[in-house]
Amino acid sequence: MPIKNRFAELLPEITEWRRDIHQHPEILFETHRTSALVAEKLKEFGCDEIVTGIGRTGVVGLIKGKSDTTGKVLGLRADMDALPIYEATGLDYASKTEGAMHACGHDGHTAMLLGAAKYLAETRNFDGTVAVIFQPAEEGGGGGKEMCDDGMMERFGIQEVYGMHNWPGRPVGSFAIRSGAFFAATDTFEIVFKGKGGHAAKPQETIDTTVMAAHAVTALQTIAARNADPVSQIVVSVTSFETESKAFNVIPETVTLKGTVRTMSEANRDLAGKRVPEICEGIAATFGGRAEVNYVKGYPVMVNSEEQTEFAAEVAREVSGDCADAPLVMGGEDFAFMLEERPGAYILVGNGDTAMVHHPEYNFNDEAIPAGCSWWAEIVERRMPAA
């Protein structure tokens, strides 16, 4: 089926929701206004049950079909949180919250799922139950994990779960997906090098932490270049180098490095977790100092299930006429936690020729709304056809 006519009719209304959410971005778990708006809309639509406070500020709405002969329950998930970025779009509906911006399109994701929920509550042309899941704290907070840890899957009997993300650079409303590992595991590290500070004119009397840290920045790249299989995917990025002293003539007592490791397999993830401290502690010892390493595992690899991916691609082709093979993405996505608990699939929908996500000039393309809403609705009606 092509894009549903109902979503063309609803486009102005859904766009209004999206732009309202865009004007009031909320970061991590502080999605109180957005969560309240979602709950209010779901109540207006006539959802059979609305539960708030899952994963702190998450919302789940249940919509029952015309029949329920199989007991099937599908979960559809959208993220709600924004980023700590100063918006530079100049839009008349730009962020009203200083230092916060919907720079990843979660305003669009939330609005599209609300649009699909309204349609599904109107028609109920399916057999089973839909759980529409609105999640906080995707941008580094692990809100998906918190919702799962609160027992969401078991409480609502969710058997499969589907997610969607907009993608700049792809034609508006087109789709792309891949089976198996899709988005990378994202881990972080903080390394504090400790030595002996002193005067820059007398380096022989110091244990120079800047030299240690500089060697470590280079040496950490050998994890990818010399430890990991060269055909596998691993990225080690040192993103912060901070010395204790800001003076021209002081060798600092401590230097702190921060960064991320992104991998597509548990083997490489474990390898990096072992090698980062080994390399840094070894370098520090070589120069007479020491290194304290805090290596934190974050989001796991996001893995699409084969059967559900094939189904999601089939639906996407029927909606838009095409569904491309998506590339591997080294960014992280905490929908991975939901896919660890239930089979499902995550798809990309084209956002057109816009700035990339996480950029201060990014904006969600409202023209993608009908395709996204139609995909959600078709997932339900085709996976749980009316009896």
C-alpha positions as CSV (number, residue, x, y, z in Angstrom):
1,M,0.0,0.0,0.0
2,P,1.2,3.5,-0.7
3,I,1.2,6.3,1.9
4,K,-2.2,6.4,3.6
5,N,-4.5,9.2,2.6
6,R,-5.4,9.7,6.3
7,F,-1.9,10.9,7.0
8,A,-2.0,13.5,4.2
9,E,-5.1,14.8,6.0
10,L,-3.4,14.7,9.4
11,L,-0.2,16.3,8.2
12,P,-0.9,19.9,9.3
13,E,-2.0,18.7,12.7
14,I,1.0,16.3,13.2
15,T,3.3,19.1,11.9
16,E,1.9,21.4,14.5
17,W,2.6,18.9,17.3
18,R,6.2,18.4,15.9
19,R,6.9,22.1,15.9
20,D,5.5,22.6,19.4
21,I,7.8,19.9,20.7
22,H,10.7,21.5,18.7
23,Q,10.1,24.8,20.5
24,H,10.3,23.2,23.9
25,P,13.3,20.7,23.9
26,E,14.0,18.7,27.0
27,I,17.3,16.9,27.7
28,L,17.8,13.3,28.9
29,F,15.1,12.3,31.5
30,E,13.8,15.8,31.9
31,T,11.1,15.3,29.2
32,H,8.3,16.3,31.6
33,R,6.5,18.6,29.2
34,T,6.9,16.3,26.3
35,S,5.8,13.3,28.2
36,A,2.7,15.1,29.5
37,L,1.9,16.2,25.9
38,V,2.2,12.6,24.7
39,A,0.0,11.3,27.5
40,E,-2.6,14.0,26.8
41,K,-2.7,13.2,23.1
42,L,-3.0,9.5,23.7
43,K,-5.9,10.1,26.0
44,E,-7.6,12.3,23.3
45,F,-7.1,9.5,20.8
46,G,-8.9,7.0,23.0
47,C,-6.1,4.7,23.9
48,D,-7.2,1.8,26.0
49,E,-4.5,2.3,28.6
50,I,-1.8,5.0,29.2
51,V,1.0,4.4,31.6
52,T,3.5,7.1,32.6
53,G,6.7,7.1,34.6
54,I,8.2,4.0,33.0
55,G,12.0,4.5,32.7
56,R,11.4,7.7,34.9
57,T,9.6,9.8,32.3
58,G,8.7,7.3,29.6
59,V,5.1,6.8,28.4
60,V,3.4,3.7,27.0
61,G,0.0,3.7,25.4
62,L,-2.0,0.5,24.6
63,I,-4.3,0.3,21.6
64,K,-6.4,-2.8,21.2
65,G,-7.5,-4.0,17.7
66,K,-11.0,-5.0,16.6
67,S,-10.2,-8.5,17.7
68,D,-7.6,-10.4,19.6
69,T,-7.5,-14.0,18.6
70,T,-3.7,-14.5,18.8
71,G,-2.7,-12.4,21.8
72,K,-0.1,-10.7,19.7
73,V,1.5,-7.5,21.0
74,L,3.7,-5.2,19.0
75,G,5.8,-2.4,20.4
76,L,6.5,0.8,18.4
77,R,9.1,3.1,19.9
78,A,10.0,6.8,19.4
79,D,12.5,8.8,21.4
80,M,11.6,12.2,22.9
81,D,14.7,13.9,24.2
82,A,16.8,16.8,22.7
83,L,20.5,17.7,22.8
84,P,22.5,20.3,24.7
85,I,23.1,22.4,21.6
86,Y,22.4,26.0,20.8
87,E,20.1,26.1,17.8
88,A,21.2,28.1,14.7
89,T,18.3,27.4,12.3
90,G,16.6,30.8,12.5
91,L,13.2,29.1,12.3
92,D,10.2,30.9,13.6
93,Y,9.6,27.8,15.7
94,A,13.2,27.5,16.9
95,S,14.0,26.4,20.5
96,K,12.8,28.6,23.3
97,T,15.1,26.9,25.7
98,E,18.6,28.3,25.7
99,G,21.3,25.6,25.2
100,A,18.8,22.9,24.2
101,M,17.7,21.8,20.7
102,H,16.0,19.0,18.9
103,A,19.1,18.5,16.7
104,C,18.5,14.8,16.1
105,G,14.8,14.8,15.0
106,H,13.3,13.2,18.0
107,D,10.6,15.8,17.8
108,G,9.7,14.3,14.4
109,H,9.9,10.7,15.7
110,T,7.5,11.5,18.6
111,A,5.1,13.4,16.3
112,M,5.1,10.6,13.7
113,L,4.3,7.9,16.3
114,L,1.6,10.1,17.8
115,G,0.1,10.4,14.3
116,A,0.2,6.6,13.8
117,A,-1.3,6.2,17.3
118,K,-4.2,8.5,16.3
119,Y,-4.9,6.5,13.1
120,L,-4.6,3.1,14.8
121,A,-7.0,4.2,17.6
122,E,-9.5,5.5,15.0
123,T,-9.4,2.4,12.8
124,R,-8.3,-0.5,15.0
125,N,-8.1,-2.6,11.8
126,F,-5.8,-5.2,13.3
127,D,-5.9,-8.3,15.5
128,G,-4.0,-7.9,18.8
129,T,-2.6,-5.0,20.8
130,V,-0.2,-2.2,19.9
131,A,2.1,-0.6,22.6
132,V,3.3,2.8,21.5
133,I,6.4,3.5,23.4
134,F,7.7,7.1,24.0
135,Q,11.2,7.0,25.5
136,P,13.3,9.6,27.2
137,A,17.1,9.9,27.3
138,E,18.2,8.3,24.1
139,E,21.1,10.8,23.8
140,G,23.5,9.2,26.2
141,G,21.1,8.5,29.2
142,G,20.1,4.9,28.4
143,G,16.4,5.6,28.7
144,G,15.7,2.5,26.7
145,K,17.5,0.3,29.2
146,E,15.6,2.0,32.1
147,M,12.3,1.3,30.5
148,C,13.3,-2.4,30.0
149,D,14.6,-2.5,33.5
150,D,11.2,-1.3,34.7
151,G,9.8,-4.5,33.2
152,M,8.1,-2.8,30.2
153,M,8.3,-5.8,27.9
154,E,6.9,-8.3,30.4
155,R,4.3,-5.9,31.8
156,F,2.6,-5.3,28.4
157,G,3.5,-8.7,26.9
158,I,5.4,-7.1,24.0
159,Q,6.6,-9.8,21.6
160,E,8.3,-7.7,18.9
161,V,9.5,-4.1,18.8
162,Y,10.1,-1.7,16.0
163,G,12.0,1.7,15.8
164,M,12.7,4.4,13.3
165,H,15.1,7.3,12.8
166,N,15.2,10.0,10.2
167,W,18.3,10.2,8.1
168,P,19.6,13.4,6.3
169,G,21.1,12.8,2.9
170,R,18.4,10.2,1.9
171,P,15.5,11.3,-0.3
172,V,12.5,12.4,1.8
173,G,10.3,9.5,2.8
174,S,12.6,6.8,1.4
175,F,13.8,4.0,3.6
176,A,16.9,2.0,4.3
177,I,17.6,-0.9,6.6
178,R,20.0,-3.7,7.3
179,S,19.8,-7.1,9.1
180,G,22.2,-8.0,11.9
181,A,24.6,-5.5,13.5
182,F,23.5,-2.0,12.4
183,F,24.6,0.6,15.0
184,A,27.8,0.4,17.0
185,A,28.4,-0.3,20.7
186,T,29.5,3.0,22.2
187,D,31.9,2.9,25.2
188,T,33.7,5.8,26.9
189,F,36.9,6.2,28.8
190,E,38.5,8.8,31.1
191,I,42.2,8.5,31.8
192,V,44.0,10.5,34.4
193,F,47.8,10.6,34.1
194,K,49.6,11.5,37.3
195,G,53.2,12.5,37.6
196,K,55.2,15.3,39.2
197,G,54.6,18.9,38.2
198,G,57.2,21.6,38.0
199,H,58.8,24.5,36.2
200,A,59.0,24.2,32.4
201,A,62.6,25.3,32.5
202,K,63.5,22.3,34.7
203,P,61.8,19.3,33.0
204,Q,64.4,16.9,34.6
205,E,62.9,17.6,37.9
206,T,59.4,16.6,36.8
207,I,57.5,13.5,35.7
208,D,55.9,15.0,32.7
209,T,52.2,14.0,32.3
210,T,51.8,15.9,29.1
211,V,54.4,13.7,27.4
212,M,52.7,10.6,28.8
213,A,49.3,11.7,27.5
214,A,50.6,12.7,24.1
215,H,52.2,9.3,23.6
216,A,48.9,7.7,24.7
217,V,46.8,9.6,22.2
218,T,49.0,8.0,19.4
219,A,49.4,4.6,21.0
220,L,45.6,4.1,21.5
221,Q,45.3,4.0,17.7
222,T,47.3,0.8,17.6
223,I,44.2,-1.0,19.0
224,A,42.5,-0.5,15.6
225,A,45.7,-0.6,13.6
226,R,47.6,-3.5,15.2
227,N,45.3,-5.4,17.7
228,A,41.9,-5.7,16.0
229,D,41.2,-7.7,12.8
230,P,41.7,-5.2,10.0
231,V,38.4,-6.2,8.3
232,S,36.4,-5.5,11.5
233,Q,35.0,-2.2,12.6
234,I,36.5,-0.3,15.6
235,V,37.0,3.4,16.1
236,V,39.0,4.8,19.1
237,S,38.6,8.6,19.4
238,V,40.4,10.7,22.0
239,T,38.1,13.8,22.2
240,S,39.4,15.7,25.1
241,F,43.0,16.5,26.3
242,E,43.0,18.6,29.5
243,T,46.0,19.7,31.5
244,E,45.8,20.7,35.2
245,S,47.7,23.9,34.5
246,K,46.9,26.5,31.8
247,A,50.2,28.4,32.3
248,F,52.9,28.6,29.6
249,N,55.7,27.8,32.0
250,V,54.2,25.0,34.2
251,I,54.5,21.2,33.6
252,P,51.2,19.9,35.0
253,E,50.8,17.4,37.8
254,T,47.9,15.7,36.0
255,V,46.5,15.4,32.5
256,T,43.1,13.9,31.7
257,L,42.1,12.3,28.4
258,K,38.5,11.5,27.5
259,G,37.1,9.6,24.5
260,T,35.0,6.9,23.0
261,V,35.4,3.5,21.5
262,R,32.9,2.3,18.9
263,T,32.7,-1.4,17.9
264,M,30.5,-3.7,15.9
265,S,31.2,-6.9,17.9
266,E,31.5,-8.0,21.5
267,A,35.0,-9.4,20.7
268,N,36.3,-6.0,19.7
269,R,34.5,-4.4,22.5
270,D,36.2,-6.7,25.0
271,L,39.5,-6.2,23.2
272,A,39.3,-2.4,23.6
273,G,38.3,-2.7,27.2
274,K,41.4,-4.7,27.9
275,R,43.9,-2.7,25.7
276,V,43.0,0.9,26.7
277,P,44.1,0.4,30.3
278,E,47.1,-1.8,29.4
279,I,48.4,0.8,26.9
280,C,47.9,3.8,29.2
281,E,49.2,2.2,32.4
282,G,52.2,0.9,30.5
283,I,53.1,4.3,29.0
284,A,52.7,6.0,32.3
285,A,55.0,3.5,34.0
286,T,57.6,4.0,31.3
287,F,57.9,7.7,32.2
288,G,57.8,7.1,35.9
289,G,54.1,8.1,36.4
290,R,50.8,6.3,36.7
291,A,47.5,6.2,34.9
292,E,44.0,5.8,36.4
293,V,41.7,4.4,33.8
294,N,37.9,4.5,34.0
295,Y,36.4,2.5,31.1
296,V,32.6,2.5,30.9
297,K,30.5,0.2,28.7
298,G,27.6,2.2,27.2
299,Y,25.1,1.2,24.6
300,P,25.6,-2.3,23.1
301,V,25.7,-3.1,19.4
302,M,22.2,-2.6,17.9
303,V,21.3,-5.9,16.1
304,N,18.2,-6.1,13.8
305,S,16.6,-9.5,13.8
306,E,16.6,-11.2,10.3
307,E,12.9,-12.1,10.1
308,Q,11.6,-8.7,11.4
309,T,14.1,-6.8,9.2
310,E,12.8,-8.6,6.0
311,F,9.3,-7.7,7.1
312,A,10.1,-4.1,7.9
313,A,11.8,-3.7,4.5
314,E,8.8,-5.2,2.7
315,V,6.5,-2.8,4.4
316,A,8.8,0.1,3.5
317,R,8.9,-0.9,-0.1
318,E,5.1,-0.9,-0.2
319,V,4.9,2.5,1.4
320,S,7.6,4.3,-0.6
321,G,8.4,2.0,-3.5
322,D,11.9,1.4,-2.3
323,C,14.0,0.3,0.6
324,A,17.8,0.5,0.3
325,D,20.5,-1.5,2.0
326,A,21.7,0.8,4.8
327,P,25.4,1.0,5.6
328,L,26.9,0.2,9.0
329,V,26.6,3.2,11.4
330,M,29.3,3.8,13.9
331,G,27.0,5.9,16.0
332,G,25.2,4.4,19.0
333,E,21.5,3.9,19.5
334,D,19.9,2.7,22.8
335,F,17.1,1.0,21.0
336,A,19.7,-1.7,21.1
337,F,18.6,-2.5,24.7
338,M,15.0,-3.2,23.5
339,L,16.3,-5.4,20.7
340,E,18.3,-7.4,23.2
341,E,15.0,-8.2,25.0
342,R,12.8,-8.8,22.0
343,P,13.2,-9.5,18.2
344,G,12.5,-6.5,16.1
345,A,14.0,-4.0,13.6
346,Y,15.1,-0.4,13.3
347,I,14.7,1.5,10.0
348,L,16.0,4.8,8.6
349,V,13.6,7.2,6.8
350,G,15.0,9.9,4.5
351,N,15.1,13.5,5.8
352,G,16.2,15.0,2.5
353,D,19.0,17.5,1.9
354,T,19.4,18.9,5.4
355,A,22.2,19.4,7.8
356,M,23.3,16.2,9.5
357,V,21.9,15.3,12.9
358,H,23.6,16.8,15.9
359,H,24.4,20.0,13.9
360,P,23.0,23.4,15.2
361,E,21.4,24.0,11.7
362,Y,19.7,20.6,11.5
363,N,15.9,20.5,11.3
364,F,13.5,17.5,10.9
365,N,11.8,17.6,7.5
366,D,8.0,17.6,8.0
367,E,7.5,16.2,4.5
368,A,8.7,12.8,5.8
369,I,5.8,12.6,8.3
370,P,3.3,10.8,6.0
371,A,5.8,8.1,5.0
372,G,6.9,7.5,8.6
373,C,3.4,7.4,9.9
374,S,2.3,5.0,7.1
375,W,5.2,2.7,7.9
376,W,4.2,2.5,11.6
377,A,0.6,1.8,10.7
378,E,1.4,-0.8,8.0
379,I,3.7,-2.6,10.4
380,V,0.7,-3.1,12.7
381,E,-1.9,-3.9,10.1
382,R,0.2,-6.3,8.1
383,R,1.9,-8.0,11.1
384,M,-1.4,-8.4,12.9
385,P,-4.1,-8.6,10.1
386,A,-7.7,-8.2,11.3
387,A,-9.4,-11.5,11.9
